[in-house]
Amino acid sequence: MMAQMKSLPALFLLTFLFQSCASSGARPGYPEHWFKPVSEKGAPSWEILPQAAPQGSVILSKRHELGLLSNFAATPFTLDGKKYASVEGFWQMMLFPDPKLKDDPRNSPSVTWPSSREKVAQMVAFDAKSAGKKAEDNMAKLGITWVSFEGEKFPYRPAGNEEKKGRHYQLIVRAMKAKLDQNEKVRAALISTGDLKLLSDHHQEAGAPPAWMYNQIWMELRAELLKP
């Protein structure tokens, strides 16, 4: 086979190799398992599978090491002197009653909270997500559209382009930057993606604010990290 291939014109050979890589989902220079097709059977409805990535991009799948870049990952970090178990725990914690916020209306007796703010900060993955879902239900009942951090209130889902200037977005970027700086494996995973476009491994809600686009934030942080 190789002997026959050596006799082919160089252009034809390069085309053959490119098409072979494309059909297998591989990307030259990157680990093949990042793009290896996964059966849709049994896959959760929220997941975007690795093989969905177009050429020049990669899904930040939880099925391999790039899952370290997920907010769900157990990648502890310290921010402003406090420790958090994951970015997801940090995120969902802000929905819960804040001991530093005077007369926090989320302490209303009309709702029951599934956990404390401090406990949620130490949660990861679906535990944190589930706690946050219950918190959002409580907030909807109370007519509250803001979250808080260290006693400061700010909009949770600001409208329009102003969101990237908002406090919530800035805090999420700070948390992800702290995660990057304080976890060598996270740093190595991000660097290993080279110049690939990073794509989320789950379906985003329509019109989701920029803070939800963790893949976009990672690309911005990667550009800063690799800046000459």
C-alpha positions in Angstrom: 0.0 0.0 0.0 2.7 2.5 1.0 4.8 1.6 -2.1 1.8 2.3 -4.3 1.1 5.6 -2.5 4.7 6.8 -3.0 4.2 6.5 -6.7 1.3 8.9 -6.7 1.7 12.6 -7.5 2.4 14.6 -4.4 -0.7 16.7 -4.8 -2.9 13.6 -5.1 -1.2 12.0 -2.1 -1.8 15.1 0.1 -5.4 15.2 -1.0 -5.8 11.5 -0.1 -4.3 12.0 3.4 -6.4 15.1 4.1 -9.6 13.3 3.1 -8.6 10.3 5.2 -8.1 12.5 8.3 -11.4 14.4 7.6 -13.4 11.2 7.2 -12.1 9.9 10.6 -12.7 13.2 12.3 -9.0 13.7 13.0 -7.3 17.1 13.0 -3.5 16.9 12.1 -1.4 17.9 15.1 -4.2 17.3 17.7 -5.2 14.2 19.7 -7.5 11.9 17.6 -9.8 11.1 20.6 -10.9 14.8 20.8 -12.8 14.2 17.5 -13.6 10.5 17.7 -17.3 9.9 16.8 -19.5 8.9 19.7 -22.8 7.0 19.4 -25.8 9.2 19.8 -27.6 6.3 21.4 -27.6 6.9 25.1 -26.1 10.4 24.9 -27.8 13.0 27.1 -30.1 15.4 25.2 -28.0 18.4 26.4 -24.8 17.2 24.9 -23.1 18.3 21.6 -21.0 15.3 20.6 -17.3 15.5 19.6 -17.9 14.7 16.0 -20.1 17.8 15.6 -17.0 20.1 15.5 -16.4 21.5 12.0 -12.8 21.6 10.6 -10.7 24.0 12.6 -12.7 23.7 15.8 -13.1 21.3 18.8 -15.9 20.6 21.2 -14.9 21.1 24.8 -16.2 17.6 25.6 -16.5 16.3 29.2 -15.6 12.9 27.7 -11.8 13.7 27.7 -9.3 16.1 29.2 -10.8 19.2 27.6 -13.6 18.7 30.0 -11.3 20.4 32.5 -12.3 23.7 30.8 -16.0 23.1 31.7 -17.4 25.2 34.5 -18.5 21.8 35.9 -15.0 20.5 36.4 -13.6 20.0 39.9 -10.8 22.6 39.5 -10.6 24.4 42.8 -9.4 28.0 42.9 -9.2 30.9 45.3 -10.7 34.3 44.6 -10.5 37.3 46.9 -9.3 35.1 49.7 -12.1 32.5 49.4 -11.9 29.0 48.1 -14.3 27.5 45.5 -14.6 24.0 44.3 -15.5 24.9 40.7 -16.6 27.8 38.5 -20.1 26.3 38.5 -20.2 26.3 42.3 -19.0 30.0 42.3 -21.6 30.9 39.7 -24.6 29.2 41.4 -23.6 30.5 44.8 -24.4 34.0 43.7 -28.1 33.1 43.4 -28.3 32.2 47.1 -29.0 34.5 50.1 -26.0 36.6 50.9 -25.0 37.0 54.6 -23.2 40.2 53.6 -26.3 41.7 52.0 -28.4 43.6 54.5 -32.1 42.7 54.5 -31.6 40.3 51.6 -35.2 39.6 50.3 -34.1 36.1 49.3 -34.4 35.2 53.0 -38.2 35.5 52.6 -40.1 32.8 54.6 -42.2 32.1 51.5 -39.4 30.1 49.9 -37.2 27.2 51.1 -33.5 27.1 50.0 -32.0 23.6 49.2 -28.6 24.5 50.6 -26.5 27.4 52.0 -24.5 29.8 49.9 -21.3 28.5 51.5 -22.1 24.8 50.7 -23.0 25.6 47.1 -19.6 27.3 46.7 -18.0 23.9 47.4 -20.2 22.0 44.9 -19.2 20.8 41.4 -20.9 19.6 38.2 -24.6 18.7 38.3 -24.8 19.1 42.1 -24.1 22.8 41.7 -26.3 23.1 38.6 -29.2 21.5 40.4 -28.9 23.7 43.4 -28.8 26.7 41.1 -32.0 25.6 39.3 -33.9 25.4 42.6 -32.5 28.9 43.5 -33.7 30.3 40.2 -37.1 28.9 40.9 -37.1 30.7 44.2 -36.0 33.9 42.7 -38.8 33.7 40.1 -41.3 33.3 42.9 -39.9 36.4 44.6 -39.6 38.4 41.4 -35.8 38.8 41.8 -33.7 39.3 38.7 -30.3 40.0 40.4 -27.6 38.1 42.1 -24.9 39.2 44.6 -21.3 38.9 45.5 -19.8 40.0 48.8 -22.9 42.1 49.6 -23.1 43.8 46.2 -26.2 43.3 44.0 -26.1 43.4 40.2 -28.2 42.1 37.2 -28.1 38.4 36.5 -29.1 38.6 32.8 -28.4 42.1 31.5 -29.8 42.9 28.1 -27.8 43.9 25.1 -24.1 44.4 24.6 -23.7 46.2 27.9 -23.6 42.7 29.5 -19.9 42.3 28.9 -19.3 45.4 30.9 -21.5 44.2 33.7 -20.4 42.9 37.1 -21.6 39.4 36.6 -19.7 38.9 33.4 -16.6 40.4 34.9 -16.8 38.1 37.9 -17.2 35.0 35.8 -14.1 36.0 33.7 -12.1 36.6 37.0 -13.2 33.2 38.3 -12.1 31.4 35.1 -8.8 33.3 35.0 -8.2 32.2 38.7 -9.0 28.6 37.7 -6.5 28.9 34.8 -3.7 30.5 36.9 -4.1 28.0 39.8 -4.5 24.7 38.0 -1.6 23.5 35.8 -3.7 20.8 34.1 -6.2 23.4 33.1 -3.5 25.6 31.7 -2.0 22.7 29.8 -5.4 21.7 28.3 -6.0 25.2 27.1 -2.6 25.6 25.5 -3.0 22.2 23.8 -5.9 23.5 21.8 -3.6 25.7 19.8 -5.5 27.9 17.4 -8.7 25.7 17.2 -12.0 27.4 17.6 -13.4 26.3 21.0 -17.1 25.2 21.0 -19.4 24.4 23.9 -20.3 20.8 24.5 -23.9 21.7 25.4 -26.8 23.5 23.8 -27.1 27.0 24.9 -30.4 28.8 25.5 -31.5 31.2 22.9 -30.2 34.7 23.5 -27.9 33.6 26.3 -25.7 36.5 27.6 -21.9 36.5 27.0 -21.2 35.2 30.5 -22.8 31.9 29.4 -20.4 31.6 26.5 -17.5 30.0 28.4 -15.9 28.8 25.2 -15.6 32.3 23.9 -14.1 33.5 27.2 -11.5 30.7 27.1 -10.5 31.8 23.6 -9.9 35.3 24.9 -7.9 34.0 27.9 -5.9 31.7 25.5 -5.0 34.7 23.3 -3.7 36.6 26.3 -1.8 33.5 27.6 -0.1 32.9 24.2 0.5 36.6 23.5 4.3 37.1 22.6 
